[in-house]
């Protein structure tokens, strides 16, 4: 379907989408469209989910199951927990974390791409989450401005490596440990990271004795190295090494899906 050709007719687009949801026994209450049809926010049973795709199957239980199968595979946040979501994207995981930690917990959601960040803000606002703190910065090795490329095909490919031929944005770069100091964060129950190769820059945060990071779920990108040949994305060995050096027991999955099997999970030994 050529969504771009009918995106100007929001009522028609909503009707088409609503019928699709009904065919899957799901009730779509509202559809918001952003950036001329690049992003969508679906209100399904009063829960707002953002996506780059025009589809009719997104709903909270599906999203929660995806989170449980990937970033929360080995640790699921509980009420009162502190979660740091680095590379929050459109807020898919952030929204589930916010529910899991409940009102007494906190989720710090970091997204570098300013266009994606605008949609993330809307998702959090529409869902009424008061336990989510948002930051439009890039986790980096140094405290300096960095260039973020906005990948033309999907925001999921955007990185600090500047290999895509899309628009480039200058954003504030900040080491993870400095971000934690700024926000007075001393305990992180789950650190989730998905930042397209920049996970190589996190090692110093684990060396800070005042920062207690209990569980980690870090998306490494060796699968992109295998496809593109760019060594910036070859991070699984780097991440595994600095986690083990700092006292973490690490595991990975073996699903046969490369983008899932490149995740590294760690639990701090006590």
C-alpha positions in Angstrom: 0.0 0.0 0.0 1.3 3.4 -1.0 0.7 5.1 2.4 2.4 8.4 1.3 -0.2 8.9 -1.4 -3.1 8.9 1.0 -1.4 10.2 4.2 -3.0 13.6 3.6 -6.4 12.0 4.1 -6.1 11.0 7.7 -9.7 9.9 8.0 -9.4 7.4 5.2 -6.1 6.1 6.5 -7.6 5.7 10.0 -10.6 3.8 8.5 -8.4 1.4 6.5 -6.3 0.8 9.6 -9.3 0.4 11.9 -10.8 -2.3 9.6 -7.5 -4.1 9.6 -7.4 -4.1 13.4 -11.0 -5.3 13.6 -10.2 -8.2 11.3 -7.7 -9.2 14.0 -10.2 -8.7 16.8 -8.4 -5.7 18.1 -9.9 -2.2 18.7 -8.0 0.7 17.3 -9.3 4.0 18.9 -7.0 6.6 17.3 -4.2 6.9 14.7 -1.8 9.8 14.9 0.5 10.4 11.9 3.9 12.2 12.0 6.5 13.4 9.6 4.3 13.0 6.5 3.6 9.3 7.2 7.1 8.2 8.4 5.8 7.5 11.9 2.5 6.4 13.4 1.2 6.2 16.9 -1.6 3.7 17.4 -4.1 4.0 20.3 -5.1 0.4 21.0 -7.3 0.0 24.0 -6.0 3.3 25.5 -2.4 2.2 25.1 -0.3 4.2 22.6 2.3 2.4 20.5 4.6 4.1 17.9 5.9 2.4 14.8 7.4 3.2 11.4 5.0 0.7 9.8 1.4 1.1 8.7 -0.1 -2.1 10.1 -3.0 -3.5 12.0 -1.7 -5.9 14.6 0.2 -3.8 17.1 -1.1 -4.1 20.7 0.2 -4.1 24.2 0.3 -7.9 24.8 2.3 -8.4 21.6 4.7 -5.6 22.6 5.1 -6.9 26.1 5.9 -10.4 24.8 8.6 -9.0 22.4 10.2 -7.2 25.3 10.0 -10.3 27.5 11.7 -12.4 24.7 14.5 -9.9 24.1 15.6 -7.2 26.4 13.9 -8.7 29.5 14.8 -12.3 28.7 16.9 -12.8 31.8 15.6 -10.1 34.1 12.2 -8.5 34.2 11.9 -5.2 36.0 9.6 -5.1 39.0 7.8 -2.3 40.9 10.2 0.2 42.4 13.1 -0.7 40.0 15.2 1.8 38.1 15.6 1.1 34.4 17.9 2.9 32.0 16.8 2.6 28.4 19.7 3.7 26.2 18.5 3.9 22.6 14.9 4.2 23.5 13.8 4.7 19.9 10.0 5.3 19.6 9.4 4.1 23.1 8.3 0.6 22.5 10.3 -0.9 25.3 10.2 2.2 27.5 6.4 2.0 27.7 6.5 -1.6 28.9 9.3 -0.8 31.4 7.2 2.1 32.7 4.3 -0.3 33.4 6.6 -2.9 35.0 8.3 -0.5 37.4 5.0 1.1 38.3 4.6 4.5 40.0 7.3 3.9 42.6 9.9 3.1 39.9 11.7 5.2 37.3 12.7 4.8 33.7 15.3 7.0 32.2 14.9 6.9 28.4 17.7 8.2 26.2 17.3 8.7 22.4 19.9 10.5 20.3 18.0 11.0 17.0 15.9 14.3 17.5 13.2 13.3 15.0 12.7 10.0 16.7 12.9 11.7 20.1 9.9 13.9 19.2 7.8 10.8 18.6 9.1 9.2 21.8 8.0 12.3 23.7 4.5 12.0 22.3 4.2 8.3 23.2 5.1 9.1 26.8 2.8 12.1 26.9 -0.1 10.2 25.4 0.3 7.3 27.8 0.5 9.6 30.7 3.6 8.1 32.2 4.9 10.3 35.0 7.7 7.9 36.0 9.7 8.3 32.7 12.6 10.9 32.4 13.5 11.6 28.8 16.8 12.8 27.4 17.8 13.7 23.8 21.5 13.0 24.0 23.9 10.4 22.5 25.9 8.1 24.8 29.4 8.6 23.7 33.0 8.1 24.8 33.6 11.9 25.4 31.5 14.9 26.5 31.2 16.6 23.1 28.8 17.2 20.3 28.5 14.3 17.9 26.9 13.7 14.5 23.9 11.3 14.3 22.9 10.2 10.9 19.2 9.7 10.3 19.1 6.5 8.2 16.9 6.9 5.1 15.3 3.5 5.3 14.7 3.0 9.0 15.6 4.9 12.2 16.8 1.6 13.6 20.0 1.9 11.5 20.9 5.4 12.6 24.3 5.6 14.3 27.3 7.6 15.4 29.3 6.0 12.6 27.8 8.3 9.9 27.6 5.7 7.2 24.1 6.4 6.0 23.1 8.9 3.4 20.3 10.5 5.3 20.1 13.8 7.2 22.7 14.4 9.9 22.0 16.0 13.3 24.4 17.4 15.8 23.5 16.3 19.3 25.2 16.4 22.7 27.3 13.4 23.4 27.8 12.3 27.0 29.5 9.3 28.7 27.1 7.1 30.5 28.7 7.6 33.8 28.4 11.4 33.4 24.7 11.0 32.6 24.2 9.0 35.8 26.0 11.6 37.8 23.9 14.4 36.3 20.7 12.6 37.3 22.0 11.4 40.6 21.6 7.8 39.6 23.5 5.4 41.8 21.5 2.1 41.2 20.3 0.7 37.9 18.3 -2.5 38.2 18.3 -3.0 34.4 20.5 -1.3 31.9 19.2 -1.9 28.3 21.3 -0.6 25.5 20.6 -0.6 21.7 22.8 2.1 20.1 24.1 0.7 16.9 27.8 0.1 17.7 28.2 2.8 20.4 27.9 0.1 23.1 31.7 -0.2 22.7 31.9 3.1 24.6 30.2 2.0 27.9 33.1 0.2 29.6 34.1 3.1 32.0 30.6 3.2 33.5 31.1 -0.3 34.8 34.4 0.8 36.5 32.7 3.4 38.7 32.3 1.9 42.2 29.6 4.4 43.1 27.4 3.1 40.2 25.6 -0.2 41.0 24.4 -1.7 37.7 22.7 -5.0 38.6 21.5 -6.4 35.3 22.3 -5.5 31.7 20.8 -6.3 28.3 23.1 -4.9 25.5 22.3 -5.3 21.8 25.6 -5.9 20.0 25.8 -5.5 16.3 28.2 -8.1 14.9 25.4 -9.1 12.5 25.7 -5.7 10.9 29.5 -6.2 10.7 28.9 -9.5 8.9 26.6 -7.8 6.4 28.3 -4.5 5.9 32.0 -5.2 6.8 32.2 -2.1 9.0 34.3 -2.9 12.1 32.5 -0.2 14.2 29.6 -2.7 14.6 31.8 -5.6 15.7 31.1 -5.2 19.4 30.1 -8.5 21.0 33.6 -9.5 22.1 34.3 -6.0 23.4 31.1 -5.9 25.4 31.5 -9.4 26.8 35.1 -8.6 27.8 34.4 -5.5 29.8 31.4 -7.1 31.5 33.4 -10.1 32.6 36.2 -7.9 33.7 33.8 -6.1 36.0 32.3 -9.1 37.6 29.3 -10.0 35.5 28.1 -13.5 34.6 27.1 -13.2 30.9 24.8 -15.2 28.6 23.4 -14.9 25.1 20.5 -16.5 23.2 20.6 -19.1 20.4 17.4 -18.4 18.5 18.9 -18.5 15.0 18.0 -14.8 14.5 21.3 -12.9 14.4 19.9 -9.6 15.7 18.6 -11.4 18.8 21.6 -13.7 19.3 24.0 -10.8 19.3 22.4 -9.5 22.5 24.7 -9.9 25.6 23.0 -10.2 29.0 24.8 -9.8 32.3 24.1 -10.1 36.0 26.5 -8.7 38.6 28.0 -11.3 40.8 27.4 -10.6 44.5 
